[in-house]
């Protein structure tokens, strides 16, 4: 394993070779296909897909970083990110073909360690980009961030799915029928929840966001009620952590706006959530009466770099050294692990509560503003071919529209609308 990262200004020939390879995107359906009836051969075949896919996808992003202005890559935060990726690339590209379950177990240890190490990536990247604002310009920063974050989600998805499948395979007691992960036994295949119910996700995230708001504002300040209506039975396959992240962020924003701007209303006006199921999509509309977004803030709403308060954001980011921007990244030791029940709720056995040291965007206090919740949520929404839009009715409130592709047959979207190469 290579320990010394090569300097950013001198591309390694191995990198050139890996950059030539195309990423091979997959759909949610494909992610679950192998896991439904898990055999040794299938698990090894997934392992080898992940083995070649991770270094390929990292190589593309390393090359992007090499094309940034030199002063940007030498920014200490950016250099940290570059070195993390270079180290991971050097380690992962050297993994030989996985032929046995023992090989796979060793490979899973490497993936596990890399996932842990990369928890510092998002805050360091966000700080680096804010610090380099004047050197790069906001539009270029946003393009770069969108591509890099989407690619990061994609790698973590395939890596975590493989870890989850391996865990299932290695625990035959959970699935006595020769590792058959049938739907009646478990609605999860790896990290994919086959019957994700929009209403239950909104309820769960609403509860969490309300709790956080009460902690932040005190019990005396009333928080708005969350009312849900529409197609309450709508279900679809999805990675719960992704959906919880987006819905959690939207509800947090709405609760915050209503609580802060409608202090004199008792009770405060409710937040209305409408779920609408169409043949191909599920749409979740979240409407609040928190006063809307002022015109001067709108242009920076989706930006990682634009907007005021960059010094405060930098200070706040320093308080979040590790960030798990997917809920399923919040792994805790097995002894404390809490499984989901068949509805996706956390069972009470363990404490799969967000670990304070791995503070996620969703679990941080609403008063700690990092300025990346919305753009990050859109990266998540678009990754599985969905969309996220926000309409502000200035002086009244906000309507947020989240559209989810419900059939699970769309490939992960590795390129962004204004993308660099994938
Ligand atoms: C990331 O977290 O950015 C990764 O790329 C993780 C993956 C290499 C396992």
Boltz pocket constraint, residues with backbone or C-beta under 6 A from the ligand:
constraints:
  - pocket:
      binder: B
      contacts: [[A, 54], [A, 58], [A, 88], [A, 111], [A, 114], [A, 115], [A, 118], [A, 119], [A, 121], [A, 151], [A, 152], [A, 155], [A, 156], [A, 159]]
      max_distance: 6.0
